[in-house]
């Protein structure tokens, strides 16, 4: 069996397909459809063109899935991690070329990174302030290694009365990046290795949501304006660093939702993606692409409190971000099922309204999709892998490996 077949032609599944595949599996259970995962992997490769893709571990959170993806696609090169402790752990498990996407001054984690550098692994940690540098340099000095660092460039757009993007890095352009690069150069235990510019307002904001025509149009206009601005900012910053003699091994940009616009920036040497593989509900409606749901979870029906409503065990797997209905898990299959507005998804039970055409028995599975990608793995120890209509393997999540990095 291929680890993940990126050439696998696939289509949307129906309820019976998964119900039969999951027969005999202990519920609740999280699962990954390997055929859909392979189709999504191939789609990302086509959209990336000639650029390599750094795999975003925050959106995967399973060593077993990560190994399958890297084995299946030569275009996936390196990992983009979310924690220094996570990066050190993955390096100890044999992974290499790791970039930590978020700054950290956590000394134990930085020491663990330094230990992996000593044995030959490549790990780059992120910075956006000179005040972060001393802790990183101290870890390098203690282990007699030079710590590679990357600068996180702010890629938000400020329009009149609106910040279009996220509050992330204070490095807002070439001048700030040059000042930080000079501070890095003053510390012998540090080396500038790369730059990251993540345009979250392009990569992570849907722009083709059904029933929101006006909002989609406004978002489309804002995205086009922002793309021009932030791509120019990144190019100018990279050019300024190069002119000042600062060599960058990589310039990372983009996310699942922005491959096309990020590729247009000639300064970018690699893209980043993760959510476009599992495809949670917050990635359903983009104008540039349409991928297939590849991850979900099945809850057992345990009660029938009234006609038209069943109650499932568990299910309160709400995603991070601004509280709202779009952060709740969504009943997926059978089609037509909905959460109750007065209860939503609960920690120990989740009531679901279903259409008259659907009949459930006690113990039957009801399938859901999570709003975000990797966060689903924080709720389950294992992922059941389905291929060609049957369970072919079970792999652990980070949680199943006893790891929780935040």
Residue, then its C-alpha position, 0 to 999 in steps of 0.5 A: x500500500x502506498x503511504x498516501x497516493x497523490x494520484x488517487x482520483x476521488x469524490x465526495x463520500x456518502x454516509x454508507x461508505x464511512x458507516x461500513x468502513x467504521x463498522x466495529x471501530x470503537x466510537x467516538x473515533x477520529x479518522x482520515x480518508x487516505x484517498x481524499x488526503x492523497x487527492x488534496x496533496x496532489x492539488x496542493x502540488x499543482x497549485x504550488x507549481x515549482x515551489x516546494x511546500x513546507x508542511x505545517x505540523x500544527x495542522x497535522x499533529x500526527x507523526x504517522x500522517x506526517x511520515x506518510x505525506x513526506x514519503x508520498x510527495x517530493x515537493x514537501x520539504x521540511x516542517x513548519x512547527x508551532x513550538x520549540x519543544x515540538x520541533x526538538x521532539x520531532x528532530x529526535x524522532x528523525x525529522x529534519x529541516x524544521x522551522x518554528x513559526x512562533x517566537x519562544x523564550x522558553x529556556x528548556x525548549x530552546x536548550x532541547x533545540x540546541x541539543x538537536x543542533x549538536x547532533x546535526x539536525x537543522x532547526x530554525x527558531x522565529x524572532x520578531x524582537x531583539x528582546x527575544x535574542x538573548x535567551x536563544x543565544x544563551x541556549x546556543x552558548x550553553x551547548x556550543x552551537x550557533x542557533x539559526x533564527x528567522x525573522x517574522x515579517x508582519x503581513x497585515x494591511x492597515x486600511x482606514x478604520x480596519x486592520x486586515x490581518x492579525x496582530x502578529x509581528x512588530x517587524x513591519x517592513x525593511x527598516x525594522x527587519x534590517x535593525x533586527x538582522x543587525x542585532x542578530x549579527x552582533x551575537x556570535x551564537x546566532x545566525x540569520x537563516x531565513x524570513x517568514x511572511x504569513x499573509x493570514x488575511x489571504x491564506x485563512x479567510x474564505x471568500x466564496x461562502x454561500x449566501x454571503x455574496x456581498x461579504x464575499x465581494x468585499x473580502x475579494x476587494x480587500x484581498x486584492x488590495x492587500x496582496x499588492x501591498x504585502x507582496x511588495x513589502x516582502x520583496x522590498x524587505x528581502x532585497x534590503x536584507x540582501x543588499x546589506x549582506x544578510x544571506x537568507x537560506x529561505x523565504x517562507x510565505x503563504x498558506x493553503x488559501x494563498x498559494x496563487x498570490x504568494x507564488x506571484x512574489x518572486x522573493x518567496x522560495x517556499x510555500x507553507x500548507x497544512x489545513x489544505x490536507x485535512x480540509x476542515x470546515x473553515x477551508x470549504x469556500x475559497x474562490x481559488x480552489x476546492x479540496x475534499x474533506x479528508x478528516x472527521x470524527x464519528x460519534x455514537x448515537x446513544x439516545x433518541x429523546x424525541x422524533x427527529x432528534x438523536x443525542x450522541x456521546x461526546x462532541x464538544x470539540x470547539x475550535x479556537x478563535x472568535x467564538x461563533x457558530x463557525x467554530x463549532x464542529x459541523x454534522x456532516x453525514x448523513x446530510x441534512x443533520x444540524x446542531x441545536x442552537x440552544x445546546x450546540x456541541x457538548x462535552x459529554x453529549x451532542x443533540x442533533x436534529x435530523x431530516x425525516x428521511x434519515x433513521x438512526x439506531x442506538x449505536x449508529x455513527x453520526x459523522x462530524x467535521x471539525x472547524x480547524x485542522x490539527x486541533x481535532x487531534x487534541x481530542x483523540x489519541x488515535x486516527x483511524x485511516x480509511x482507504x478504498x472503503x476499509x480501515x487499513x491502519x491506526x496511527x497515534x496523534x500527538x496526544x496519543x504520544x503523550x505530547x501537548x505543547x501548549 
